[in-house]
């Protein structure tokens, strides 16, 4: 169970630090009395995850988690009992509906030659910030109780988290960061040479403990659509449409199946334009382990070109290696235009940093026509009188992991077979909460 956050709850309408406009990273002048920070530099990386059917339509059902978090991470919710628990997934304490985006693992680093106090507020437009570390000073909107009923993300306008932290002198505080297991992905986020940050001491212990980490961390759920849309055809053929006003850069297509993998890239998809790519995977083609080094190198080079430090790019790719590169499926990775990131995740930093760089990767999971057919067939086979057929069907559906729900929703929307639709709706009742 997650421990509850020691926070001061702020109503959704509470006035935040000044967010100056959707077209740039927001900062706010520093208050009098704060220690000077010198040349403060702030860097951030993270992931927006979504899923689309072969027709390019974004699907609901992204609230299920894949990467477990350490027990010390704070959450708005407790882990509740649900059918996915035996598969290692965590859910919200209340049912959640209409989730089209999972905003995963943004981490914010602070680099300074001198220590000082920093006030940080991050907002999430059309989303709910649901997990974070270290302890926050304020959050909004207020907590939601199970008896309030399902949380409809389409009705969540915005949320925010607010920290007052001390940026420690370089090299200090490392002995105070919480311990994690040797192979925990959380360790990878600590690779960069950032200053440690420590939560400001409260007037009363009940307002929260003093905690130290090498970064600020948060996650959330959202209801919005990013600019990139993918229409897939048999054989790994993809047409990418950029429906936005900014070019989408560093597009990487990864196709993994049965231990084999293929890679394709596009340097850029211009605003209001499209590009055709092909990424077929074959049992006669390269093994995943052969392709993996190139995948990591291509993505790391892209992240550095976008402004991250080399160790930050390494931290990100190591954190997401299993999901980005090893997980079965066809996915598109790309750098979200920074203007889009700033509009969705406005950040206020007080005092003003010398520089701020935010690099969010869009992770678009694509359901190919072949997989749509396989899932529909497996749903039909679950009702078979043949025990081996039922077992094979369950194994095929289990391979979908946390993306089972959007696959079921795609079948419901696309199939013309009444029994298959009924089978999908029946299974959805047990996993779609």
Secondary structure, 3 states (H helix, E strand, C coil): CCCECCCEECCCCCCCCCCCCCCCCCCCCCCCCCCCCCCCEEEEEEEEEEEECCCCCECCCCCCCCCCCCCCCEECCCCCCCCCHHHCCCCCCCCEECCCEEEEEEEEEEECCCCEEEEEEEEEECEEEEEEECCCCEEECCCCCHHHCCEEHHHCCEEEEEEEEEECCCCCCHHHCCCCCCCCHHHHHHCCCCCCEEECCCCCHHHCCCCEECCEEEEEEECCCCCEEEEEECCCEEEEEECCCCCEEEEEEEEEECCEEEEEEEEEECCCEEEEEECCCCCCCCEHHHHHHHHHHHHHHHHHHCCCCHHHHHHHHHHCHHHHHHCCEEEEEEECCHHHHHHHCCEEEECCCCEEEEEEEEEEEECCHHHHHHHHHHHHHCCCCCHHHHHHHHHHHHCCHHHHHHHHHHHHHHCCCHHHHHHHHHHHHHHCC
